[in-house]
Amino acid sequence: MAPDPLGDLYLRRTFRERFWTVVVGGCLAAFTAFIESLLLQWHASGIYEHIIHFLADETFITFGLLAGMAVVWGLFTPKWIENFLGRSCSRAFRIITVISFASVLSVILFLCNH
């Protein structure tokens, strides 16, 4: 079955590709856990810092959850993750793009004010 270039999510099932999915997903999950632990120590003082903290927190939680789902899928290939990702893949990527764009603009605003 050939993947649809514009529509559905296509998840490969060979061992090699699943292995690399687990490795990359695990590294990304560990990185997001590390960043999230640093964000927990950060105490925002102003309204802009609270907004940046909130956006950064939500962004890394989203990336961490997606990385965790990639690890679970790479190890066990459950059908419910495939169905979930197939239904919500484009929405999740749009949300990540908007949050990332807002985070970059917030950082630029923060740097311009200091």
N, C-alpha and C positions, 0 to 999 in steps of 0.2 A: 504494500500500500504506500503510495507516494504522498508526502505531506502536501497539504494545501498551503501555498505560500501566503495567502491573504487571510485565511479563515482560522480553522481549528488549530489547537495546540498539538504538536506532534512530539510524543515522548518515545525515545528510542529504548529498546529493551536488551541490547547486547550487554554482556558482562563488563566489557571494557568501558563502555559509556556510563553504565551505572556506577562502576567503581570510581570514575572521575567525578561523577555527580556527587558521590558521598564525600570524596576528598575535598572538592571545592566548596561544597555546602558546609562541611564540618569546619573548614578554615574560616569561612565567612561567618558561621554561627559563633565560633570562638572569638573572632574579632568584634562582632557586634556585642557579645557578652562583656568583653573587656571595655569597650566604649560605654556601654550602658552602666557598668560599675563606676566609671569615671564621672558619668553624668549624675549618678546618684550622690556623689560627693560635692557636686557643684551647687552652691546656693545662690540663686539669682537675686539681684537687689532691685533692679528697676523694671519697668514694664517691658522695655525692649528685650532685656535679658530673660524675662519670664517667657516672652513669645518665642525667642530663639531657643530657649531650653525646651519648651513644649514641642516645637517643631523638630528639633534634633532628637528628642526622646521618642516621639512617634515614628520618625523615620527609621531609627535604629531598631525599634521594636518590630516594625514591619519587615525590615530586611532580615532580622533574626528569625522571625516566624517563617518567612519564605525559605530561608536557609535550612531551618529545622525540618520543614516539609520536604525539601529536596533530599536531605539525609534519610528521612523515613522512607521516601519513595525509592531512593537508590538501594536501600537495604531490603525492603519488603515488597515493593511495587503494589501497594493496596489499590484496589479499584476506586475507592471513595476519593482518594487524592487525585487520581486522574480525572474523575468526574468533576470534582471541585475546581481543579485547575482549568479544565476545559471550558467550564461555564464562566469563570471569573478572571481568566488570564489577562484579557485586554483591559478590564476595569482596574485590576491591581496595578498593571504597568502605567496606566494613566494617572492613578492616584500617586504612585511613587514618583512619576515625572513631575507632577504639580507640587508635591511636597519638597522634592529636591530643588526645583526652581525657586520656590518660596524661601527655602533655606539659604540658597546662594544669594538671593536678593537681600535677605535679612543680614547675612554676614557682610555683604557690601555696604549696606546701610550702617551697620555697626562700625565698620572700619572707616567709613567716611566721617562719622561723627566723632571719632577719637583721633 
